[in-house]
Amino acid sequence: MTQLSAAGSSRPDFGIAVPERIHPAAEQIGAHLLTWASRVGLVADARERARLEAAGFHLLAARALPDAHQDEVELFAQWVLWLFHLDDEQDEGAMGRSADAVHATYAAITSIIEGSSAPAAATAPVNALAELWPRTARGMSTQWRRRILGHIHDHRDAFLVQIAHRQGGTLASPEEYPALRRDDNAMFLFDLLEVVYQTEIPPGLVATRGWAELCAAASDVVAWCNDVVSLPREAAGGETTNYVLVLQHATACDEHTALAQVHTHIVRRSRDLDEAERDVLADARHLEPTMNPDRLRLLVRTIRDAPGTHLAWMYTSGRHQ
C-alpha cells in the first residue's frame, strides 16, 4: 500500500493507505460495463458514453475487488454506475427539485426489490434496476433483502432532507450532517459486497456494534474525503451537502479552518474504522464460529479499505477533474 500525499500537487493528504492492486481484467470489465449501460438505457448517446468512459466506474470496482471473480466485479460495477446515475438525477434532474419525483422513483425501486416488474414508462434507473436486481438477489436470504431495502430507503430519505434544505435555503447542522451524509452515501453498497464474496453476514453479527461501526466509519471517511476533494466544484455549483460548507456556515469560520476541522474528523474516524475491523473479527469468532474466516476477513478488509480505493479512483476519474 501507498500513502496519498499532497507533495507537489493540490491533492489533500489524508494519511489514508491506498491499495495498489487492481483486478487484472479491469479494462474488459469497463468495456462490458459500457455495453450493459447502453443495453439498459443508462447511456443514450455519444456524450453520455464519453462521460461514462471518463468517470471510470469500472476502475473503482476493479480497485475495490482485485481478487473477486470477474462476473462479480462487473455486477458491482453496474451497481456503482446505477448509483451515480441516480445521484445525477438528484443533482441535475427532476429529483433534485421535487419530493414527489423522489417518492415516485423510490416507490418503483421498492416494488422491484419486493418482486414486481418495472412499471410502464419507468425511468432509466428503474428499468436498469429491474434487470440488475434478480441477478443480484439470487440466493440471498429474506433478511438480507430487508436489510438492503432499508438502506435504500435511508438513501431516499437523505434525498428528501436535502430537497427540504434546498427549498428552504438552509444547511444541515454539524450534528445532523454525519448521519445525513452517511445515508446519502449509499450504505447498501456494503450489503452488495456480501453478494460479491458469497458470504452473507448473519443477523447476529449484523446486530453488533462492531459491524455497524465498521460500515458507518468506512462510509463517513469516504464521504468526508469526497467533500474535501469536490469542494471547489460543489461550492461553485451551489451544492450545500458538504461537510466543509456545513462547518463554515455553522461556525462562521473561513474555509481553511473548516477544512482543518474536517481533516481532524477524518483522522478520528479512521481510527474508529481500525478499531471496528478488530471488533468485527473478534465478534465473529465468538458469535459465528462456523463462518468461513477467510471470506469474512476479505469482506471486512474490502470495507476497511474503501476510503483508500475511493480516493485513488477520485484522483484519476474524469468525474472529479
DODREN-891270 format. One record per residue (C-alpha): residue number from 0; residue in one letter; x, y, z. Coordinates in nm, 2 decimals, always signed. Example, Ala and Ser with C-alpha at 12.3 -4.5 7.8 and 13.67 -1.06 7.14 Angstrom:
2
seq = 0	type = A	c1 = +1.23	c2 = -0.45	c3 = +0.78
seq = 1	type = S	c1 = +1.37	c2 = -0.11	c3 = +0.71
***
This chain:
321
seq = 0	type = M	c1 = +0.00	c2 = +0.00	c3 = +0.00
seq = 1	type = T	c1 = +0.10	c2 = +0.36	c3 = -0.06
seq = 2	type = Q	c1 = +0.00	c2 = +0.68	c3 = +0.11
seq = 3	type = L	c1 = -0.17	c2 = +0.96	c3 = -0.09
seq = 4	type = S	c1 = +0.04	c2 = +1.27	c3 = -0.05
seq = 5	type = A	c1 = -0.02	c2 = +1.64	c3 = -0.13
seq = 6	type = A	c1 = +0.35	c2 = +1.69	c3 = -0.20
seq = 7	type = G	c1 = +0.39	c2 = +1.86	c3 = -0.53
seq = 8	type = S	c1 = +0.02	c2 = +1.87	c3 = -0.60
seq = 9	type = S	c1 = -0.31	c2 = +2.01	c3 = -0.48
seq = 10	type = R	c1 = -0.43	c2 = +1.67	c3 = -0.36
seq = 11	type = P	c1 = -0.52	c2 = +1.67	c3 = +0.01
seq = 12	type = D	c1 = -0.31	c2 = +1.43	c3 = +0.22
seq = 13	type = F	c1 = -0.55	c2 = +1.24	c3 = +0.45
seq = 14	type = G	c1 = -0.28	c2 = +0.99	c3 = +0.55
seq = 15	type = I	c1 = -0.50	c2 = +0.71	c3 = +0.41
seq = 16	type = A	c1 = -0.34	c2 = +0.39	c3 = +0.28
seq = 17	type = V	c1 = -0.43	c2 = +0.32	c3 = -0.08
seq = 18	type = P	c1 = -0.44	c2 = -0.04	c3 = -0.20
seq = 19	type = E	c1 = -0.21	c2 = -0.06	c3 = -0.51
seq = 20	type = R	c1 = -0.36	c2 = -0.38	c3 = -0.67
seq = 21	type = I	c1 = -0.63	c2 = -0.37	c3 = -0.93
seq = 22	type = H	c1 = -0.83	c2 = -0.65	c3 = -1.10
seq = 23	type = P	c1 = -0.64	c2 = -0.79	c3 = -1.40
seq = 24	type = A	c1 = -0.95	c2 = -0.77	c3 = -1.62
seq = 25	type = A	c1 = -1.02	c2 = -0.41	c3 = -1.54
seq = 26	type = E	c1 = -1.03	c2 = -0.29	c3 = -1.90
seq = 27	type = Q	c1 = -1.25	c2 = -0.58	c3 = -2.01
seq = 28	type = I	c1 = -1.48	c2 = -0.50	c3 = -1.71
seq = 29	type = G	c1 = -1.50	c2 = -0.14	c3 = -1.84
seq = 30	type = A	c1 = -1.59	c2 = -0.25	c3 = -2.19
seq = 31	type = H	c1 = -1.86	c2 = -0.48	c3 = -2.06
seq = 32	type = L	c1 = -2.00	c2 = -0.20	c3 = -1.83
seq = 33	type = L	c1 = -2.04	c2 = +0.03	c3 = -2.13
seq = 34	type = T	c1 = -2.23	c2 = -0.24	c3 = -2.32
seq = 35	type = W	c1 = -2.46	c2 = -0.31	c3 = -2.03
seq = 36	type = A	c1 = -2.52	c2 = +0.06	c3 = -1.97
seq = 37	type = S	c1 = -2.62	c2 = +0.11	c3 = -2.33
seq = 38	type = R	c1 = -2.85	c2 = -0.20	c3 = -2.32
seq = 39	type = V	c1 = -3.04	c2 = -0.10	c3 = -2.01
seq = 40	type = G	c1 = -3.08	c2 = +0.27	c3 = -2.11
seq = 41	type = L	c1 = -2.83	c2 = +0.44	c3 = -1.88
seq = 42	type = V	c1 = -2.63	c2 = +0.56	c3 = -2.18
seq = 43	type = A	c1 = -2.84	c2 = +0.71	c3 = -2.46
seq = 44	type = D	c1 = -2.59	c2 = +0.89	c3 = -2.68
seq = 45	type = A	c1 = -2.22	c2 = +0.96	c3 = -2.76
seq = 46	type = R	c1 = -2.20	c2 = +1.24	c3 = -2.50
seq = 47	type = E	c1 = -2.32	c2 = +1.01	c3 = -2.22
seq = 48	type = R	c1 = -2.09	c2 = +0.73	c3 = -2.33
seq = 49	type = A	c1 = -1.79	c2 = +0.97	c3 = -2.32
seq = 50	type = R	c1 = -1.89	c2 = +1.09	c3 = -1.98
seq = 51	type = L	c1 = -1.92	c2 = +0.73	c3 = -1.85
seq = 52	type = E	c1 = -1.58	c2 = +0.63	c3 = -2.00
seq = 53	type = A	c1 = -1.42	c2 = +0.94	c3 = -1.84
seq = 54	type = A	c1 = -1.58	c2 = +0.86	c3 = -1.50
seq = 55	type = G	c1 = -1.41	c2 = +0.51	c3 = -1.49
seq = 56	type = F	c1 = -1.66	c2 = +0.35	c3 = -1.26
seq = 57	type = H	c1 = -1.52	c2 = +0.01	c3 = -1.36
seq = 58	type = L	c1 = -1.18	c2 = +0.11	c3 = -1.21
seq = 59	type = L	c1 = -1.35	c2 = +0.19	c3 = -0.88
seq = 60	type = A	c1 = -1.49	c2 = -0.17	c3 = -0.87
seq = 61	type = A	c1 = -1.17	c2 = -0.32	c3 = -1.00
seq = 62	type = R	c1 = -0.96	c2 = -0.14	c3 = -0.73
seq = 63	type = A	c1 = -1.20	c2 = -0.25	c3 = -0.46
seq = 64	type = L	c1 = -1.22	c2 = -0.61	c3 = -0.57
seq = 65	type = P	c1 = -0.89	c2 = -0.71	c3 = -0.72
seq = 66	type = D	c1 = -0.93	c2 = -1.08	c3 = -0.63
seq = 67	type = A	c1 = -1.30	c2 = -1.13	c3 = -0.69
seq = 68	type = H	c1 = -1.44	c2 = -1.33	c3 = -0.99
seq = 69	type = Q	c1 = -1.48	c2 = -1.11	c3 = -1.29
seq = 70	type = D	c1 = -1.85	c2 = -1.16	c3 = -1.32
seq = 71	type = E	c1 = -1.90	c2 = -1.04	c3 = -0.96
seq = 72	type = V	c1 = -1.68	c2 = -0.73	c3 = -1.02
seq = 73	type = E	c1 = -1.89	c2 = -0.65	c3 = -1.32
seq = 74	type = L	c1 = -2.20	c2 = -0.68	c3 = -1.12
seq = 75	type = F	c1 = -2.06	c2 = -0.45	c3 = -0.85
seq = 76	type = A	c1 = -1.95	c2 = -0.20	c3 = -1.12
seq = 77	type = Q	c1 = -2.31	c2 = -0.20	c3 = -1.26
seq = 78	type = W	c1 = -2.44	c2 = -0.11	c3 = -0.92
seq = 79	type = V	c1 = -2.18	c2 = +0.17	c3 = -0.88
seq = 80	type = L	c1 = -2.29	c2 = +0.31	c3 = -1.22
seq = 81	type = W	c1 = -2.66	c2 = +0.28	c3 = -1.13
seq = 82	type = L	c1 = -2.60	c2 = +0.47	c3 = -0.80
seq = 83	type = F	c1 = -2.41	c2 = +0.75	c3 = -0.97
seq = 84	type = H	c1 = -2.68	c2 = +0.78	c3 = -1.23
seq = 85	type = L	c1 = -2.94	c2 = +0.80	c3 = -0.96
seq = 86	type = D	c1 = -2.73	c2 = +1.07	c3 = -0.78
seq = 87	type = D	c1 = -2.70	c2 = +1.27	c3 = -1.11
seq = 88	type = E	c1 = -3.08	c2 = +1.26	c3 = -1.14
seq = 89	type = Q	c1 = -3.09	c2 = +1.41	c3 = -0.79
seq = 90	type = D	c1 = -2.82	c2 = +1.67	c3 = -0.86
seq = 91	type = E	c1 = -2.92	c2 = +1.77	c3 = -1.22
seq = 92	type = G	c1 = -3.26	c2 = +1.63	c3 = -1.29
seq = 93	type = A	c1 = -3.62	c2 = +1.64	c3 = -1.16
seq = 94	type = M	c1 = -3.55	c2 = +1.46	c3 = -0.84
seq = 95	type = G	c1 = -3.33	c2 = +1.74	c3 = -0.72
seq = 96	type = R	c1 = -3.63	c2 = +1.98	c3 = -0.71
seq = 97	type = S	c1 = -3.93	c2 = +1.76	c3 = -0.64
seq = 98	type = A	c1 = -4.00	c2 = +1.54	c3 = -0.34
seq = 99	type = D	c1 = -4.28	c2 = +1.39	c3 = -0.54
seq = 100	type = A	c1 = -4.04	c2 = +1.27	c3 = -0.80
seq = 101	type = V	c1 = -3.82	c2 = +1.11	c3 = -0.53
seq = 102	type = H	c1 = -4.11	c2 = +0.93	c3 = -0.38
seq = 103	type = A	c1 = -4.23	c2 = +0.80	c3 = -0.72
seq = 104	type = T	c1 = -3.88	c2 = +0.68	c3 = -0.81
seq = 105	type = Y	c1 = -3.82	c2 = +0.50	c3 = -0.49
seq = 106	type = A	c1 = -4.17	c2 = +0.35	c3 = -0.48
seq = 107	type = A	c1 = -4.08	c2 = +0.19	c3 = -0.82
seq = 108	type = I	c1 = -3.74	c2 = +0.08	c3 = -0.68
seq = 109	type = T	c1 = -3.91	c2 = -0.07	c3 = -0.37
seq = 110	type = S	c1 = -4.16	c2 = -0.25	c3 = -0.59
seq = 111	type = I	c1 = -3.89	c2 = -0.42	c3 = -0.79
seq = 112	type = I	c1 = -3.69	c2 = -0.53	c3 = -0.49
seq = 113	type = E	c1 = -4.01	c2 = -0.68	c3 = -0.35
seq = 114	type = G	c1 = -4.06	c2 = -0.88	c3 = -0.66
seq = 115	type = S	c1 = -4.26	c2 = -0.68	c3 = -0.91
seq = 116	type = S	c1 = -4.18	c2 = -0.57	c3 = -1.26
seq = 117	type = A	c1 = -4.08	c2 = -0.22	c3 = -1.36
seq = 118	type = P	c1 = -4.39	c2 = +0.00	c3 = -1.41
seq = 119	type = A	c1 = -4.49	c2 = +0.13	c3 = -1.75
seq = 120	type = A	c1 = -4.30	c2 = +0.44	c3 = -1.86
seq = 121	type = A	c1 = -4.04	c2 = +0.38	c3 = -1.59
seq = 122	type = T	c1 = -3.72	c2 = +0.60	c3 = -1.57
seq = 123	type = A	c1 = -3.39	c2 = +0.47	c3 = -1.69
seq = 124	type = P	c1 = -3.26	c2 = +0.39	c3 = -1.34
seq = 125	type = V	c1 = -3.58	c2 = +0.20	c3 = -1.26
seq = 126	type = N	c1 = -3.56	c2 = -0.01	c3 = -1.58
seq = 127	type = A	c1 = -3.19	c2 = -0.08	c3 = -1.52
seq = 128	type = L	c1 = -3.26	c2 = -0.20	c3 = -1.17
seq = 129	type = A	c1 = -3.53	c2 = -0.43	c3 = -1.30
seq = 130	type = E	c1 = -3.26	c2 = -0.61	c3 = -1.50
seq = 131	type = L	c1 = -3.00	c2 = -0.58	c3 = -1.22
seq = 132	type = W	c1 = -3.19	c2 = -0.69	c3 = -0.91
seq = 133	type = P	c1 = -3.28	c2 = -1.05	c3 = -1.00
seq = 134	type = R	c1 = -2.92	c2 = -1.13	c3 = -1.07
seq = 135	type = T	c1 = -2.81	c2 = -0.97	c3 = -0.75
seq = 136	type = A	c1 = -3.06	c2 = -1.12	c3 = -0.51
seq = 137	type = R	c1 = -3.04	c2 = -1.47	c3 = -0.63
seq = 138	type = G	c1 = -2.95	c2 = -1.69	c3 = -0.34
seq = 139	type = M	c1 = -2.97	c2 = -1.41	c3 = -0.08
seq = 140	type = S	c1 = -3.19	c2 = -1.45	c3 = +0.23
seq = 141	type = T	c1 = -3.51	c2 = -1.26	c3 = +0.31
seq = 142	type = Q	c1 = -3.32	c2 = -1.09	c3 = +0.60
seq = 143	type = W	c1 = -3.05	c2 = -0.96	c3 = +0.36
seq = 144	type = R	c1 = -3.32	c2 = -0.84	c3 = +0.12
seq = 145	type = R	c1 = -3.49	c2 = -0.65	c3 = +0.40
seq = 146	type = R	c1 = -3.16	c2 = -0.50	c3 = +0.51
seq = 147	type = I	c1 = -3.06	c2 = -0.37	c3 = +0.17
seq = 148	type = L	c1 = -3.41	c2 = -0.23	c3 = +0.11
seq = 149	type = G	c1 = -3.38	c2 = -0.05	c3 = +0.45
seq = 150	type = H	c1 = -3.05	c2 = +0.11	c3 = +0.34
seq = 151	type = I	c1 = -3.21	c2 = +0.21	c3 = +0.00
seq = 152	type = H	c1 = -3.50	c2 = +0.37	c3 = +0.19
seq = 153	type = D	c1 = -3.24	c2 = +0.56	c3 = +0.41
seq = 154	type = H	c1 = -3.09	c2 = +0.68	c3 = +0.08
seq = 155	type = R	c1 = -3.43	c2 = +0.81	c3 = -0.03
seq = 156	type = D	c1 = -3.49	c2 = +0.99	c3 = +0.30
seq = 157	type = A	c1 = -3.15	c2 = +1.16	c3 = +0.27
seq = 158	type = F	c1 = -3.25	c2 = +1.29	c3 = -0.07
seq = 159	type = L	c1 = -3.58	c2 = +1.42	c3 = +0.07
seq = 160	type = V	c1 = -3.39	c2 = +1.61	c3 = +0.36
seq = 161	type = Q	c1 = -3.16	c2 = +1.76	c3 = +0.10
seq = 162	type = I	c1 = -3.45	c2 = +1.88	c3 = -0.11
seq = 163	type = A	c1 = -3.61	c2 = +2.04	c3 = +0.20
seq = 164	type = H	c1 = -3.28	c2 = +2.22	c3 = +0.28
seq = 165	type = R	c1 = -3.26	c2 = +2.35	c3 = -0.08
seq = 166	type = Q	c1 = -3.61	c2 = +2.47	c3 = -0.09
seq = 167	type = G	c1 = -3.58	c2 = +2.63	c3 = +0.25
seq = 168	type = G	c1 = -3.24	c2 = +2.79	c3 = +0.18
seq = 169	type = T	c1 = -3.09	c2 = +2.61	c3 = +0.48
seq = 170	type = L	c1 = -2.80	c2 = +2.38	c3 = +0.56
seq = 171	type = A	c1 = -2.78	c2 = +2.08	c3 = +0.78
seq = 172	type = S	c1 = -2.63	c2 = +2.14	c3 = +1.12
seq = 173	type = P	c1 = -2.29	c2 = +1.99	c3 = +1.22
seq = 174	type = E	c1 = -2.48	c2 = +1.75	c3 = +1.45
seq = 175	type = E	c1 = -2.72	c2 = +1.64	c3 = +1.17
seq = 176	type = Y	c1 = -2.47	c2 = +1.62	c3 = +0.89
seq = 177	type = P	c1 = -2.28	c2 = +1.30	c3 = +0.96
seq = 178	type = A	c1 = -2.58	c2 = +1.07	c3 = +0.96
seq = 179	type = L	c1 = -2.74	c2 = +1.25	c3 = +0.67
seq = 180	type = R	c1 = -2.43	c2 = +1.23	c3 = +0.46
seq = 181	type = R	c1 = -2.38	c2 = +0.86	c3 = +0.55
seq = 182	type = D	c1 = -2.73	c2 = +0.77	c3 = +0.43
seq = 183	type = D	c1 = -2.67	c2 = +0.98	c3 = +0.11
seq = 184	type = N	c1 = -2.35	c2 = +0.79	c3 = +0.06
seq = 185	type = A	c1 = -2.54	c2 = +0.46	c3 = -0.01
seq = 186	type = M	c1 = -2.47	c2 = +0.22	c3 = +0.27
seq = 187	type = F	c1 = -2.63	c2 = -0.05	c3 = +0.05
seq = 188	type = L	c1 = -2.30	c2 = -0.08	c3 = -0.14
seq = 189	type = F	c1 = -2.16	c2 = -0.26	c3 = +0.16
seq = 190	type = D	c1 = -2.45	c2 = -0.51	c3 = +0.15
seq = 191	type = L	c1 = -2.36	c2 = -0.58	c3 = -0.21
seq = 192	type = L	c1 = -2.01	c2 = -0.70	c3 = -0.11
seq = 193	type = E	c1 = -2.18	c2 = -1.00	c3 = +0.06
seq = 194	type = V	c1 = -2.31	c2 = -1.09	c3 = -0.29
seq = 195	type = V	c1 = -1.96	c2 = -1.05	c3 = -0.44
seq = 196	type = Y	c1 = -1.80	c2 = -1.27	c3 = -0.18
seq = 197	type = Q	c1 = -2.09	c2 = -1.51	c3 = -0.15
seq = 198	type = T	c1 = -2.07	c2 = -1.45	c3 = +0.23
seq = 199	type = E	c1 = -2.39	c2 = -1.33	c3 = +0.39
seq = 200	type = I	c1 = -2.34	c2 = -1.17	c3 = +0.73
seq = 201	type = P	c1 = -2.57	c2 = -1.35	c3 = +0.98
seq = 202	type = P	c1 = -2.82	c2 = -1.13	c3 = +1.16
seq = 203	type = G	c1 = -2.65	c2 = -1.18	c3 = +1.50
seq = 204	type = L	c1 = -2.32	c2 = -1.03	c3 = +1.36
seq = 205	type = V	c1 = -2.50	c2 = -0.75	c3 = +1.17
seq = 206	type = A	c1 = -2.66	c2 = -0.65	c3 = +1.51
seq = 207	type = T	c1 = -2.33	c2 = -0.60	c3 = +1.68
seq = 208	type = R	c1 = -2.19	c2 = -0.25	c3 = +1.74
seq = 209	type = G	c1 = -1.87	c2 = -0.36	c3 = +1.57
seq = 210	type = W	c1 = -2.04	c2 = -0.43	c3 = +1.23
seq = 211	type = A	c1 = -2.25	c2 = -0.12	c3 = +1.24
seq = 212	type = E	c1 = -1.94	c2 = +0.09	c3 = +1.32
seq = 213	type = L	c1 = -1.73	c2 = -0.08	c3 = +1.05
seq = 214	type = C	c1 = -1.98	c2 = +0.02	c3 = +0.78
seq = 215	type = A	c1 = -2.06	c2 = +0.36	c3 = +0.93
seq = 216	type = A	c1 = -1.70	c2 = +0.47	c3 = +0.98
seq = 217	type = A	c1 = -1.59	c2 = +0.35	c3 = +0.63
seq = 218	type = S	c1 = -1.88	c2 = +0.54	c3 = +0.48
seq = 219	type = D	c1 = -1.80	c2 = +0.85	c3 = +0.68
seq = 220	type = V	c1 = -1.44	c2 = +0.86	c3 = +0.58
seq = 221	type = V	c1 = -1.52	c2 = +0.80	c3 = +0.21
seq = 222	type = A	c1 = -1.79	c2 = +1.08	c3 = +0.22
seq = 223	type = W	c1 = -1.58	c2 = +1.34	c3 = +0.41
seq = 224	type = C	c1 = -1.28	c2 = +1.29	c3 = +0.19
seq = 225	type = N	c1 = -1.51	c2 = +1.33	c3 = -0.11
seq = 226	type = D	c1 = -1.64	c2 = +1.65	c3 = +0.04
seq = 227	type = V	c1 = -1.29	c2 = +1.79	c3 = +0.06
seq = 228	type = V	c1 = -1.19	c2 = +1.69	c3 = -0.29
seq = 229	type = S	c1 = -1.51	c2 = +1.80	c3 = -0.45
seq = 230	type = L	c1 = -1.54	c2 = +2.13	c3 = -0.25
seq = 231	type = P	c1 = -1.45	c2 = +2.37	c3 = -0.54
seq = 232	type = R	c1 = -1.70	c2 = +2.21	c3 = -0.78
seq = 233	type = E	c1 = -1.98	c2 = +2.19	c3 = -0.53
seq = 234	type = A	c1 = -1.93	c2 = +2.54	c3 = -0.39
seq = 235	type = A	c1 = -1.93	c2 = +2.68	c3 = -0.74
seq = 236	type = G	c1 = -2.24	c2 = +2.49	c3 = -0.82
seq = 237	type = G	c1 = -2.44	c2 = +2.59	c3 = -0.51
seq = 238	type = E	c1 = -2.44	c2 = +2.24	c3 = -0.36
seq = 239	type = T	c1 = -2.45	c2 = +2.26	c3 = +0.02
seq = 240	type = T	c1 = -2.43	c2 = +1.89	c3 = +0.12
seq = 241	type = N	c1 = -2.07	c2 = +1.92	c3 = +0.20
seq = 242	type = Y	c1 = -1.91	c2 = +1.90	c3 = +0.55
seq = 243	type = V	c1 = -1.67	c2 = +2.19	c3 = +0.49
seq = 244	type = L	c1 = -1.96	c2 = +2.42	c3 = +0.39
seq = 245	type = V	c1 = -2.17	c2 = +2.30	c3 = +0.68
seq = 246	type = L	c1 = -1.90	c2 = +2.38	c3 = +0.93
seq = 247	type = Q	c1 = -1.83	c2 = +2.72	c3 = +0.77
seq = 248	type = H	c1 = -2.20	c2 = +2.81	c3 = +0.79
seq = 249	type = A	c1 = -2.25	c2 = +2.69	c3 = +1.15
seq = 250	type = T	c1 = -1.93	c2 = +2.85	c3 = +1.30
seq = 251	type = A	c1 = -1.88	c2 = +3.15	c3 = +1.07
seq = 252	type = C	c1 = -1.52	c2 = +3.03	c3 = +1.01
seq = 253	type = D	c1 = -1.31	c2 = +3.06	c3 = +0.70
seq = 254	type = E	c1 = -1.26	c2 = +2.78	c3 = +0.45
seq = 255	type = H	c1 = -0.91	c2 = +2.69	c3 = +0.58
seq = 256	type = T	c1 = -1.04	c2 = +2.65	c3 = +0.93
seq = 257	type = A	c1 = -1.33	c2 = +2.43	c3 = +0.82
seq = 258	type = L	c1 = -1.10	c2 = +2.22	c3 = +0.61
seq = 259	type = A	c1 = -0.88	c2 = +2.16	c3 = +0.91
seq = 260	type = Q	c1 = -1.17	c2 = +2.06	c3 = +1.12
seq = 261	type = V	c1 = -1.29	c2 = +1.81	c3 = +0.86
seq = 262	type = H	c1 = -0.94	c2 = +1.67	c3 = +0.84
seq = 263	type = T	c1 = -0.94	c2 = +1.62	c3 = +1.21
seq = 264	type = H	c1 = -1.27	c2 = +1.43	c3 = +1.19
seq = 265	type = I	c1 = -1.13	c2 = +1.21	c3 = +0.91
seq = 266	type = V	c1 = -0.83	c2 = +1.11	c3 = +1.12
seq = 267	type = R	c1 = -1.05	c2 = +1.04	c3 = +1.42
seq = 268	type = R	c1 = -1.30	c2 = +0.83	c3 = +1.22
seq = 269	type = S	c1 = -1.01	c2 = +0.64	c3 = +1.05
seq = 270	type = R	c1 = -0.90	c2 = +0.53	c3 = +1.40
seq = 271	type = D	c1 = -1.26	c2 = +0.42	c3 = +1.47
seq = 272	type = L	c1 = -1.25	c2 = +0.22	c3 = +1.15
seq = 273	type = D	c1 = -0.94	c2 = +0.03	c3 = +1.25
seq = 274	type = E	c1 = -1.10	c2 = -0.05	c3 = +1.59
seq = 275	type = A	c1 = -1.42	c2 = -0.16	c3 = +1.43
seq = 276	type = E	c1 = -1.23	c2 = -0.40	c3 = +1.20
seq = 277	type = R	c1 = -1.08	c2 = -0.57	c3 = +1.50
seq = 278	type = D	c1 = -1.41	c2 = -0.58	c3 = +1.69
seq = 279	type = V	c1 = -1.60	c2 = -0.75	c3 = +1.40
seq = 280	type = L	c1 = -1.34	c2 = -1.03	c3 = +1.36
seq = 281	type = A	c1 = -1.34	c2 = -1.09	c3 = +1.73
seq = 282	type = D	c1 = -1.72	c2 = -1.09	c3 = +1.75
seq = 283	type = A	c1 = -1.73	c2 = -1.33	c3 = +1.46
seq = 284	type = R	c1 = -1.51	c2 = -1.58	c3 = +1.63
seq = 285	type = H	c1 = -1.75	c2 = -1.59	c3 = +1.93
seq = 286	type = L	c1 = -2.09	c2 = -1.55	c3 = +1.76
seq = 287	type = E	c1 = -2.04	c2 = -1.72	c3 = +1.42
seq = 288	type = P	c1 = -1.76	c2 = -1.98	c3 = +1.46
seq = 289	type = T	c1 = -1.88	c2 = -2.17	c3 = +1.15
seq = 290	type = M	c1 = -1.84	c2 = -1.88	c3 = +0.91
seq = 291	type = N	c1 = -1.56	c2 = -1.91	c3 = +0.66
seq = 292	type = P	c1 = -1.30	c2 = -1.69	c3 = +0.82
seq = 293	type = D	c1 = -1.10	c2 = -1.62	c3 = +0.50
seq = 294	type = R	c1 = -1.41	c2 = -1.49	c3 = +0.32
seq = 295	type = L	c1 = -1.51	c2 = -1.29	c3 = +0.62
seq = 296	type = R	c1 = -1.17	c2 = -1.13	c3 = +0.65
seq = 297	type = L	c1 = -1.17	c2 = -1.05	c3 = +0.28
seq = 298	type = L	c1 = -1.51	c2 = -0.88	c3 = +0.30
seq = 299	type = V	c1 = -1.42	c2 = -0.69	c3 = +0.62
seq = 300	type = R	c1 = -1.09	c2 = -0.58	c3 = +0.46
seq = 301	type = T	c1 = -1.27	c2 = -0.46	c3 = +0.15
seq = 302	type = I	c1 = -1.49	c2 = -0.24	c3 = +0.36
seq = 303	type = R	c1 = -1.19	c2 = -0.12	c3 = +0.57
seq = 304	type = D	c1 = -1.00	c2 = -0.03	c3 = +0.25
seq = 305	type = A	c1 = -1.30	c2 = +0.16	c3 = +0.09
seq = 306	type = P	c1 = -1.16	c2 = +0.51	c3 = +0.18
seq = 307	type = G	c1 = -0.83	c2 = +0.43	c3 = +0.00
seq = 308	type = T	c1 = -0.98	c2 = +0.27	c3 = -0.30
seq = 309	type = H	c1 = -1.23	c2 = +0.55	c3 = -0.34
seq = 310	type = L	c1 = -0.96	c2 = +0.82	c3 = -0.31
seq = 311	type = A	c1 = -0.75	c2 = +0.65	c3 = -0.57
seq = 312	type = W	c1 = -1.04	c2 = +0.65	c3 = -0.80
seq = 313	type = M	c1 = -1.14	c2 = +1.01	c3 = -0.74
seq = 314	type = Y	c1 = -0.79	c2 = +1.13	c3 = -0.82
seq = 315	type = T	c1 = -0.79	c2 = +0.96	c3 = -1.16
seq = 316	type = S	c1 = -1.16	c2 = +0.98	c3 = -1.26
seq = 317	type = G	c1 = -1.28	c2 = +1.24	c3 = -1.51
seq = 318	type = R	c1 = -1.58	c2 = +1.29	c3 = -1.29
seq = 319	type = H	c1 = -1.36	c2 = +1.48	c3 = -1.03
seq = 320	type = Q	c1 = -1.12	c2 = +1.66	c3 = -1.26
***
